[in-house]
Amino acid sequence: MLKNLKKNYILLVYAFLVLYFFFNLMSGERGLISYLEKKEILSNLEIKEVKLIANIKELEFKNSLLSDNLDLDYVETLIRERFLFGKKNEKIYIIK
């Protein structure tokens, strides 16, 4: 009887350990589900980084046009867009 109890006890301990490691592998802090969520967050952040870098380059380019050496054509374009300013006898159409 004692042998039978020891066999069942060892079998229960092994079963518990296997289940414990399986659940931690799947849903623990460093489990498979957590890995997939972190991978998705990383891809979203990489996309956001690319967009922000493009935005920074665009703003640096616009800033360079408005630096010490003024580009008068760009300034005229800005004035026309923001203040709806035009030359004499020029018609301005606003399309929405």
Biopython code that builds the backbone (N, CA, C, O; Angstrom):
import numpy as np
from Bio.PDB.StructureBuilder import StructureBuilder

atoms = [
    (1, "MET", "N", (0.820, -1.185, 0.000)),
    (1, "MET", "CA", (0.000, 0.000, 0.000)),
    (1, "MET", "C", (0.873, 1.261, 0.000)),
    (1, "MET", "O", (0.559, 2.249, -0.664)),
    (2, "LEU", "N", (1.947, 1.205, 0.741)),
    (2, "LEU", "CA", (2.847, 2.337, 0.801)),
    (2, "LEU", "C", (3.505, 2.600, -0.560)),
    (2, "LEU", "O", (3.709, 3.751, -0.946)),
    (3, "LYS", "N", (3.833, 1.527, -1.276)),
    (3, "LYS", "CA", (4.424, 1.673, -2.608)),
    (3, "LYS", "C", (3.430, 2.318, -3.562)),
    (3, "LYS", "O", (3.795, 3.185, -4.355)),
    (4, "ASN", "N", (2.204, 1.904, -3.486)),
    (4, "ASN", "CA", (1.161, 2.445, -4.349)),
    (4, "ASN", "C", (0.952, 3.931, -4.078)),
    (4, "ASN", "O", (0.766, 4.710, -5.013)),
    (5, "LEU", "N", (0.980, 4.321, -2.831)),
    (5, "LEU", "CA", (0.828, 5.720, -2.444)),
    (5, "LEU", "C", (2.005, 6.556, -2.946)),
    (5, "LEU", "O", (1.814, 7.676, -3.420)),
    (6, "LYS", "N", (3.226, 6.013, -2.843)),
    (6, "LYS", "CA", (4.404, 6.732, -3.341)),
    (6, "LYS", "C", (4.357, 6.908, -4.846)),
    (6, "LYS", "O", (4.728, 7.968, -5.351)),
    (7, "LYS", "N", (3.914, 5.904, -5.569)),
    (7, "LYS", "CA", (3.807, 6.015, -7.036)),
    (7, "LYS", "C", (2.794, 7.092, -7.417)),
    (7, "LYS", "O", (3.057, 7.911, -8.298)),
    (8, "ASN", "N", (1.659, 7.093, -6.768)),
    (8, "ASN", "CA", (0.638, 8.093, -7.061)),
    (8, "ASN", "C", (1.100, 9.487, -6.654)),
    (8, "ASN", "O", (0.812, 10.463, -7.347)),
    (9, "TYR", "N", (1.807, 9.586, -5.547)),
    (9, "TYR", "CA", (2.309, 10.871, -5.090)),
    (9, "TYR", "C", (3.302, 11.445, -6.095)),
    (9, "TYR", "O", (3.217, 12.623, -6.442)),
    (10, "ILE", "N", (4.235, 10.635, -6.562)),
    (10, "ILE", "CA", (5.227, 11.094, -7.535)),
    (10, "ILE", "C", (4.545, 11.466, -8.847)),
    (10, "ILE", "O", (4.914, 12.453, -9.484)),
    (11, "LEU", "N", (3.554, 10.680, -9.249)),
    (11, "LEU", "CA", (2.818, 10.984, -10.472)),
    (11, "LEU", "C", (2.064, 12.306, -10.351)),
    (11, "LEU", "O", (2.024, 13.090, -11.299)),
    (12, "LEU", "N", (1.468, 12.552, -9.187)),
    (12, "LEU", "CA", (0.773, 13.823, -8.963)),
    (12, "LEU", "C", (1.735, 15.005, -8.977)),
    (12, "LEU", "O", (1.414, 16.059, -9.527)),
    (13, "VAL", "N", (2.905, 14.841, -8.381)),
    (13, "VAL", "CA", (3.901, 15.919, -8.373)),
    (13, "VAL", "C", (4.364, 16.214, -9.796)),
    (13, "VAL", "O", (4.473, 17.379, -10.179)),
    (14, "TYR", "N", (4.635, 15.184, -10.575)),
    (14, "TYR", "CA", (5.041, 15.404, -11.970)),
    (14, "TYR", "C", (3.931, 16.074, -12.772)),
    (14, "TYR", "O", (4.196, 16.981, -13.561)),
    (15, "ALA", "N", (2.709, 15.638, -12.578)),
    (15, "ALA", "CA", (1.580, 16.238, -13.298)),
    (15, "ALA", "C", (1.430, 17.707, -12.913)),
    (15, "ALA", "O", (1.201, 18.556, -13.774)),
    (16, "PHE", "N", (1.559, 18.005, -11.624)),
    (16, "PHE", "CA", (1.472, 19.395, -11.174)),
    (16, "PHE", "C", (2.578, 20.249, -11.780)),
    (16, "PHE", "O", (2.324, 21.366, -12.231)),
    (17, "LEU", "N", (3.799, 19.735, -11.795)),
    (17, "LEU", "CA", (4.921, 20.487, -12.368)),
    (17, "LEU", "C", (4.725, 20.737, -13.862)),
    (17, "LEU", "O", (5.004, 21.833, -14.349)),
    (18, "VAL", "N", (4.254, 19.741, -14.581)),
    (18, "VAL", "CA", (4.024, 19.903, -16.021)),
    (18, "VAL", "C", (2.954, 20.953, -16.263)),
    (18, "VAL", "O", (3.119, 21.822, -17.119)),
    (19, "LEU", "N", (1.850, 20.881, -15.512)),
    (19, "LEU", "CA", (0.782, 21.884, -15.667)),
    (19, "LEU", "C", (1.270, 23.278, -15.283)),
    (19, "LEU", "O", (0.931, 24.258, -15.946)),
    (20, "TYR", "N", (2.054, 23.370, -14.230)),
    (20, "TYR", "CA", (2.574, 24.666, -13.783)),
    (20, "TYR", "C", (3.452, 25.305, -14.867)),
    (20, "TYR", "O", (3.277, 26.476, -15.201)),
    (21, "PHE", "N", (4.383, 24.539, -15.406)),
    (21, "PHE", "CA", (5.262, 25.076, -16.441)),
    (21, "PHE", "C", (4.504, 25.378, -17.728)),
    (21, "PHE", "O", (4.829, 26.341, -18.423)),
    (22, "PHE", "N", (3.511, 24.579, -18.052)),
    (22, "PHE", "CA", (2.721, 24.825, -19.255)),
    (22, "PHE", "C", (1.950, 26.137, -19.141)),
    (22, "PHE", "O", (1.955, 26.935, -20.079)),
    (23, "PHE", "N", (1.284, 26.373, -18.000)),
    (23, "PHE", "CA", (0.528, 27.611, -17.834)),
    (23, "PHE", "C", (1.440, 28.827, -17.783)),
    (23, "PHE", "O", (1.085, 29.881, -18.310)),
    (24, "ASN", "N", (2.598, 28.705, -17.166)),
    (24, "ASN", "CA", (3.534, 29.828, -17.151)),
    (24, "ASN", "C", (4.126, 30.081, -18.527)),
    (24, "ASN", "O", (4.414, 31.224, -18.883)),
    (25, "LEU", "N", (4.306, 29.032, -19.292)),
    (25, "LEU", "CA", (4.813, 29.196, -20.651)),
    (25, "LEU", "C", (3.805, 29.966, -21.507)),
    (25, "LEU", "O", (4.191, 30.790, -22.336)),
    (26, "MET", "N", (2.538, 29.699, -21.305)),
    (26, "MET", "CA", (1.506, 30.328, -22.133)),
    (26, "MET", "C", (1.108, 31.713, -21.637)),
    (26, "MET", "O", (0.997, 32.643, -22.436)),
    (27, "SER", "N", (0.891, 31.867, -20.334)),
    (27, "SER", "CA", (0.269, 33.107, -19.874)),
    (27, "SER", "C", (1.050, 33.848, -18.809)),
    (27, "SER", "O", (0.495, 34.756, -18.189)),
    (28, "GLY", "N", (2.266, 33.525, -18.569)),
    (28, "GLY", "CA", (3.048, 34.213, -17.555)),
    (28, "GLY", "C", (3.505, 35.584, -18.038)),
    (28, "GLY", "O", (3.155, 36.017, -19.136)),
    (29, "GLU", "N", (4.269, 36.242, -17.227)),
    (29, "GLU", "CA", (4.809, 37.564, -17.576)),
    (29, "GLU", "C", (5.675, 37.490, -18.829)),
    (29, "GLU", "O", (5.705, 38.429, -19.624)),
    (30, "ARG", "N", (6.369, 36.388, -19.002)),
    (30, "ARG", "CA", (7.196, 36.186, -20.186)),
    (30, "ARG", "C", (6.650, 35.052, -21.036)),
    (30, "ARG", "O", (7.409, 34.341, -21.695)),
    (31, "GLY", "N", (5.329, 34.882, -21.021)),
    (31, "GLY", "CA", (4.701, 33.799, -21.752)),
    (31, "GLY", "C", (4.462, 34.132, -23.211)),
    (31, "GLY", "O", (4.815, 35.209, -23.690)),
    (32, "LEU", "N", (3.863, 33.197, -23.898)),
    (32, "LEU", "CA", (3.616, 33.335, -25.329)),
    (32, "LEU", "C", (2.620, 34.445, -25.634)),
    (32, "LEU", "O", (2.819, 35.218, -26.571)),
    (33, "ILE", "N", (1.556, 34.529, -24.855)),
    (33, "ILE", "CA", (0.542, 35.568, -25.086)),
    (33, "ILE", "C", (1.135, 36.948, -24.837)),
    (33, "ILE", "O", (0.896, 37.876, -25.610)),
    (34, "SER", "N", (1.892, 37.087, -23.782)),
    (34, "SER", "CA", (2.549, 38.357, -23.480)),
    (34, "SER", "C", (3.546, 38.719, -24.575)),
    (34, "SER", "O", (3.669, 39.888, -24.941)),
    (35, "TYR", "N", (4.255, 37.729, -25.096)),
    (35, "TYR", "CA", (5.211, 37.965, -26.182)),
    (35, "TYR", "C", (4.499, 38.511, -27.426)),
    (35, "TYR", "O", (4.982, 39.452, -28.056)),
    (36, "LEU", "N", (3.366, 37.927, -27.771)),
    (36, "LEU", "CA", (2.632, 38.383, -28.950)),
    (36, "LEU", "C", (2.106, 39.800, -28.758)),
    (36, "LEU", "O", (2.128, 40.601, -29.692)),
    (37, "GLU", "N", (1.635, 40.115, -27.555)),
    (37, "GLU", "CA", (1.163, 41.473, -27.286)),
    (37, "GLU", "C", (2.305, 42.484, -27.384)),
    (37, "GLU", "O", (2.140, 43.562, -27.955)),
    (38, "LYS", "N", (3.449, 42.133, -26.831)),
    (38, "LYS", "CA", (4.607, 43.038, -26.886)),
    (38, "LYS", "C", (5.124, 43.192, -28.306)),
    (38, "LYS", "O", (5.607, 44.261, -28.678)),
    (39, "LYS", "N", (5.029, 42.142, -29.097)),
    (39, "LYS", "CA", (5.450, 42.218, -30.490)),
    (39, "LYS", "C", (4.545, 43.175, -31.274)),
    (39, "LYS", "O", (5.026, 43.936, -32.113)),
    (40, "GLU", "N", (3.249, 43.139, -31.004)),
    (40, "GLU", "CA", (2.311, 44.048, -31.664)),
    (40, "GLU", "C", (2.560, 45.494, -31.237)),
    (40, "GLU", "O", (2.506, 46.403, -32.065)),
    (41, "ILE", "N", (2.831, 45.707, -29.966)),
    (41, "ILE", "CA", (3.135, 47.055, -29.482)),
    (41, "ILE", "C", (4.410, 47.579, -30.143)),
    (41, "ILE", "O", (4.486, 48.750, -30.513)),
    (42, "LEU", "N", (5.404, 46.710, -30.287)),
    (42, "LEU", "CA", (6.664, 47.111, -30.925)),
    (42, "LEU", "C", (6.440, 47.516, -32.375)),
    (42, "LEU", "O", (6.995, 48.517, -32.826)),
    (43, "SER", "N", (5.636, 46.756, -33.110)),
    (43, "SER", "CA", (5.387, 47.110, -34.512)),
    (43, "SER", "C", (4.631, 48.434, -34.618)),
    (43, "SER", "O", (4.905, 49.231, -35.515)),
    (44, "ASN", "N", (3.682, 48.677, -33.711)),
    (44, "ASN", "CA", (2.967, 49.959, -33.711)),
    (44, "ASN", "C", (3.913, 51.109, -33.408)),
    (44, "ASN", "O", (3.818, 52.167, -34.031)),
    (45, "LEU", "N", (4.816, 50.920, -32.470)),
    (45, "LEU", "CA", (5.776, 51.967, -32.133)),
    (45, "LEU", "C", (6.757, 52.232, -33.273)),
    (45, "LEU", "O", (7.156, 53.375, -33.494)),
    (46, "GLU", "N", (7.147, 51.187, -33.994)),
    (46, "GLU", "CA", (8.047, 51.386, -35.140)),
    (46, "GLU", "C", (7.367, 52.182, -36.236)),
    (46, "GLU", "O", (7.992, 53.045, -36.852)),
    (47, "ILE", "N", (6.081, 51.903, -36.492)),
    (47, "ILE", "CA", (5.322, 52.666, -37.485)),
    (47, "ILE", "C", (5.205, 54.123, -37.044)),
    (47, "ILE", "O", (5.362, 55.035, -37.856)),
    (48, "LYS", "N", (4.930, 54.338, -35.762)),
    (48, "LYS", "CA", (4.808, 55.697, -35.238)),
    (48, "LYS", "C", (6.140, 56.431, -35.339)),
    (48, "LYS", "O", (6.168, 57.629, -35.622)),
    (49, "GLU", "N", (7.251, 55.716, -35.108)),
    (49, "GLU", "CA", (8.572, 56.328, -35.212)),
    (49, "GLU", "C", (8.859, 56.784, -36.635)),
    (49, "GLU", "O", (9.401, 57.870, -36.839)),
    (50, "VAL", "N", (8.504, 55.972, -37.615)),
    (50, "VAL", "CA", (8.732, 56.333, -39.015)),
    (50, "VAL", "C", (7.927, 57.591, -39.372)),
    (50, "VAL", "O", (8.433, 58.484, -40.051)),
    (51, "LYS", "N", (6.681, 57.654, -38.915)),
    (51, "LYS", "CA", (5.849, 58.834, -39.188)),
    (51, "LYS", "C", (6.423, 60.081, -38.530)),
    (51, "LYS", "O", (6.442, 61.154, -39.134)),
    (52, "LEU", "N", (6.891, 59.941, -37.295)),
    (52, "LEU", "CA", (7.453, 61.099, -36.597)),
    (52, "LEU", "C", (8.748, 61.570, -37.238)),
    (52, "LEU", "O", (8.995, 62.774, -37.310)),
    (53, "ILE", "N", (9.578, 60.646, -37.703)),
    (53, "ILE", "CA", (10.820, 61.037, -38.372)),
    (53, "ILE", "C", (10.517, 61.781, -39.669)),
    (53, "ILE", "O", (11.182, 62.763, -39.995)),
    (54, "ALA", "N", (9.508, 61.309, -40.410)),
    (54, "ALA", "CA", (9.121, 62.007, -41.636)),
    (54, "ALA", "C", (8.593, 63.399, -41.319)),
    (54, "ALA", "O", (8.881, 64.353, -42.041)),
    (55, "ASN", "N", (7.825, 63.519, -40.246)),
    (55, "ASN", "CA", (7.293, 64.817, -39.841)),
    (55, "ASN", "C", (8.418, 65.757, -39.427)),
    (55, "ASN", "O", (8.379, 66.944, -39.752)),
    (56, "ILE", "N", (9.414, 65.246, -38.718)),
    (56, "ILE", "CA", (10.553, 66.072, -38.300)),
    (56, "ILE", "C", (11.332, 66.562, -39.519)),
    (56, "ILE", "O", (11.732, 67.725, -39.573)),
    (57, "LYS", "N", (11.548, 65.686, -40.490)),
    (57, "LYS", "CA", (12.278, 66.099, -41.702)),
    (57, "LYS", "C", (11.514, 67.179, -42.459)),
    (57, "LYS", "O", (12.106, 68.134, -42.961)),
    (58, "GLU", "N", (10.197, 67.019, -42.537)),
    (58, "GLU", "CA", (9.379, 68.027, -43.220)),
    (58, "GLU", "C", (9.458, 69.368, -42.503)),
    (58, "GLU", "O", (9.579, 70.412, -43.145)),
    (59, "LEU", "N", (9.391, 69.343, -41.172)),
    (59, "LEU", "CA", (9.468, 70.598, -40.417)),
    (59, "LEU", "C", (10.857, 71.224, -40.501)),
    (59, "LEU", "O", (10.980, 72.448, -40.546)),
    (60, "GLU", "N", (11.903, 70.399, -40.524)),
    (60, "GLU", "CA", (13.259, 70.938, -40.685)),
    (60, "GLU", "C", (13.421, 71.598, -42.055)),
    (60, "GLU", "O", (14.081, 72.628, -42.187)),
    (61, "PHE", "N", (12.808, 70.986, -43.073)),
    (61, "PHE", "CA", (12.889, 71.575, -44.407)),
    (61, "PHE", "C", (12.165, 72.920, -44.442)),
    (61, "PHE", "O", (12.685, 73.892, -44.990)),
    (62, "LYS", "N", (10.969, 72.977, -43.858)),
    (62, "LYS", "CA", (10.228, 74.246, -43.823)),
    (62, "LYS", "C", (10.973, 75.284, -42.999)),
    (62, "LYS", "O", (10.974, 76.467, -43.340)),
    (63, "ASN", "N", (11.604, 74.849, -41.922)),
    (63, "ASN", "CA", (12.375, 75.763, -41.089)),
    (63, "ASN", "C", (13.578, 76.301, -41.844)),
    (63, "ASN", "O", (13.933, 77.470, -41.692)),
    (64, "SER", "N", (14.206, 75.465, -42.652)),
    (64, "SER", "CA", (15.363, 75.924, -43.424)),
    (64, "SER", "C", (14.951, 76.949, -44.478)),
    (64, "SER", "O", (15.742, 77.820, -44.839)),
    (65, "LEU", "N", (13.714, 76.848, -44.975)),
    (65, "LEU", "CA", (13.237, 77.834, -45.945)),
    (65, "LEU", "C", (12.976, 79.189, -45.298)),
    (65, "LEU", "O", (13.014, 80.223, -45.964)),
    (66, "LEU", "N", (12.711, 79.174, -43.997)),
    (66, "LEU", "CA", (12.433, 80.424, -43.286)),
    (66, "LEU", "C", (13.610, 80.881, -42.435)),
    (66, "LEU", "O", (13.419, 81.670, -41.510)),
    (67, "SER", "N", (14.803, 80.417, -42.714)),
    (67, "SER", "CA", (15.977, 80.804, -41.926)),
    (67, "SER", "C", (16.557, 82.105, -42.461)),
    (67, "SER", "O", (15.832, 82.917, -43.036)),
    (68, "ASP", "N", (17.845, 82.308, -42.278)),
    (68, "ASP", "CA", (18.502, 83.571, -42.656)),
    (68, "ASP", "C", (18.340, 83.882, -44.134)),
    (68, "ASP", "O", (18.068, 85.029, -44.491)),
    (69, "ASN", "N", (18.499, 82.904, -44.991)),
    (69, "ASN", "CA", (18.331, 83.118, -46.428)),
    (69, "ASN", "C", (16.875, 82.832, -46.780)),
    (69, "ASN", "O", (16.509, 81.691, -47.060)),
    (70, "LEU", "N", (16.054, 83.867, -46.762)),
    (70, "LEU", "CA", (14.624, 83.690, -46.996)),
    (70, "LEU", "C", (14.348, 83.295, -48.439)),
    (70, "LEU", "O", (14.891, 83.881, -49.375)),
    (71, "ASP", "N", (13.521, 82.321, -48.596)),
    (71, "ASP", "CA", (13.036, 81.933, -49.908)),
    (71, "ASP", "C", (11.721, 82.680, -50.127)),
    (71, "ASP", "O", (10.688, 82.314, -49.567)),
    (72, "LEU", "N", (11.772, 83.721, -50.940)),
    (72, "LEU", "CA", (10.614, 84.599, -51.098)),
    (72, "LEU", "C", (9.428, 83.888, -51.734)),
    (72, "LEU", "O", (8.278, 84.220, -51.443)),
    (73, "ASP", "N", (9.689, 82.930, -52.583)),
    (73, "ASP", "CA", (8.580, 82.180, -53.175)),
    (73, "ASP", "C", (7.823, 81.390, -52.107)),
    (73, "ASP", "O", (6.594, 81.316, -52.138)),
    (74, "TYR", "N", (8.547, 80.810, -51.177)),
    (74, "TYR", "CA", (7.893, 80.048, -50.114)),
    (74, "TYR", "C", (7.108, 80.979, -49.185)),
    (74, "TYR", "O", (6.007, 80.641, -48.751)),
    (75, "VAL", "N", (7.666, 82.129, -48.888)),
    (75, "VAL", "CA", (6.969, 83.094, -48.035)),
    (75, "VAL", "C", (5.689, 83.557, -48.725)),
    (75, "VAL", "O", (4.653, 83.691, -48.073)),
    (76, "GLU", "N", (5.746, 83.800, -50.018)),
    (76, "GLU", "CA", (4.553, 84.208, -50.763)),
    (76, "GLU", "C", (3.496, 83.110, -50.741)),
    (76, "GLU", "O", (2.306, 83.389, -50.597)),
    (77, "THR", "N", (3.928, 81.875, -50.881)),
    (77, "THR", "CA", (2.989, 80.749, -50.820)),
    (77, "THR", "C", (2.314, 80.677, -49.456)),
    (77, "THR", "O", (1.109, 80.442, -49.370)),
    (78, "LEU", "N", (3.079, 80.877, -48.400)),
    (78, "LEU", "CA", (2.506, 80.857, -47.053)),
    (78, "LEU", "C", (1.493, 81.982, -46.864)),
    (78, "LEU", "O", (0.423, 81.772, -46.293)),
    (79, "ILE", "N", (1.828, 83.160, -47.337)),
    (79, "ILE", "CA", (0.913, 84.302, -47.195)),
    (79, "ILE", "C", (-0.377, 84.047, -47.970)),
    (79, "ILE", "O", (-1.465, 84.345, -47.478)),
    (80, "ARG", "N", (-0.265, 83.507, -49.160)),
    (80, "ARG", "CA", (-1.459, 83.220, -49.961)),
    (80, "ARG", "C", (-2.343, 82.167, -49.277)),
    (80, "ARG", "O", (-3.567, 82.299, -49.279)),
    (81, "GLU", "N", (-1.748, 81.146, -48.705)),
    (81, "GLU", "CA", (-2.533, 80.091, -48.069)),
    (81, "GLU", "C", (-3.185, 80.550, -46.771)),
    (81, "GLU", "O", (-4.358, 80.265, -46.528)),
    (82, "ARG", "N", (-2.444, 81.245, -45.953)),
    (82, "ARG", "CA", (-2.944, 81.581, -44.614)),
    (82, "ARG", "C", (-3.856, 82.810, -44.609)),
    (82, "ARG", "O", (-4.866, 82.834, -43.906)),
    (83, "PHE", "N", (-3.502, 83.814, -45.381)),
    (83, "PHE", "CA", (-4.245, 85.065, -45.312)),
    (83, "PHE", "C", (-5.149, 85.293, -46.513)),
    (83, "PHE", "O", (-5.786, 86.340, -46.633)),
    (84, "LEU", "N", (-5.201, 84.299, -47.408)),
    (84, "LEU", "CA", (-6.010, 84.412, -48.626)),
    (84, "LEU", "C", (-5.702, 85.720, -49.353)),
    (84, "LEU", "O", (-6.600, 86.445, -49.782)),
    (85, "PHE", "N", (-4.428, 85.989, -49.473)),
    (85, "PHE", "CA", (-3.949, 87.208, -50.093)),
    (85, "PHE", "C", (-3.647, 86.942, -51.561)),
    (85, "PHE", "O", (-3.087, 85.904, -51.913)),
    (86, "GLY", "N", (-4.023, 87.892, -52.412)),
    (86, "GLY", "CA", (-3.746, 87.741, -53.834)),
    (86, "GLY", "C", (-3.270, 89.046, -54.434)),
    (86, "GLY", "O", (-3.280, 90.090, -53.783)),
    (87, "LYS", "N", (-2.857, 88.972, -55.669)),
    (87, "LYS", "CA", (-2.403, 90.161, -56.375)),
    (87, "LYS", "C", (-3.605, 90.898, -56.947)),
    (87, "LYS", "O", (-4.727, 90.393, -56.903)),
    (88, "LYS", "N", (-3.374, 92.073, -57.476)),
    (88, "LYS", "CA", (-4.442, 92.894, -58.038)),
    (88, "LYS", "C", (-5.035, 92.185, -59.255)),
    (88, "LYS", "O", (-4.306, 91.625, -60.074)),
    (89, "ASN", "N", (-6.364, 92.215, -59.365)),
    (89, "ASN", "CA", (-7.142, 91.586, -60.443)),
    (89, "ASN", "C", (-6.941, 90.075, -60.476)),
    (89, "ASN", "O", (-7.064, 89.459, -61.535)),
    (90, "GLU", "N", (-6.637, 89.483, -59.346)),
    (90, "GLU", "CA", (-6.471, 88.048, -59.270)),
    (90, "GLU", "C", (-7.659, 87.467, -58.494)),
    (90, "GLU", "O", (-8.043, 87.987, -57.446)),
    (91, "LYS", "N", (-8.224, 86.397, -59.017)),
    (91, "LYS", "CA", (-9.358, 85.776, -58.366)),
    (91, "LYS", "C", (-8.868, 84.592, -57.531)),
    (91, "LYS", "O", (-8.044, 83.792, -57.974)),
    (92, "ILE", "N", (-9.397, 84.507, -56.323)),
    (92, "ILE", "CA", (-9.029, 83.410, -55.442)),
    (92, "ILE", "C", (-10.271, 82.560, -55.209)),
    (92, "ILE", "O", (-11.321, 83.071, -54.818)),
    (93, "TYR", "N", (-10.142, 81.275, -55.449)),
    (93, "TYR", "CA", (-11.244, 80.336, -55.244)),
    (93, "TYR", "C", (-10.888, 79.420, -54.074)),
    (93, "TYR", "O", (-9.797, 78.852, -54.023)),
    (94, "ILE", "N", (-11.819, 79.288, -53.145)),
    (94, "ILE", "CA", (-11.632, 78.396, -52.012)),
    (94, "ILE", "C", (-12.512, 77.182, -52.231)),
    (94, "ILE", "O", (-13.737, 77.294, -52.284)),
    (95, "ILE", "N", (-11.892, 76.031, -52.358)),
    (95, "ILE", "CA", (-12.614, 74.779, -52.592)),
    (95, "ILE", "C", (-12.553, 73.957, -51.313)),
    (95, "ILE", "O", (-11.477, 73.661, -50.793)),
    (96, "LYS", "N", (-13.726, 73.598, -50.823)),
    (96, "LYS", "CA", (-13.778, 72.807, -49.594)),
    (96, "LYS", "C", (-14.264, 71.434, -49.913)),
    (96, "LYS", "O", (-14.385, 70.598, -49.017)),
]
sb = StructureBuilder()
sb.init_structure("model")
sb.init_model(0)
sb.init_chain("A")
sb.init_seg("    ")
for serial, (resi, resn, name, xyz) in enumerate(atoms, 1):
    if name == "N":
        sb.init_residue(resn, " ", resi, " ")
    sb.init_atom(name, np.array(xyz, "f"), 0.0, 1.0, " ", f" {name:<3s}", serial, name[0])
structure = sb.get_structure()
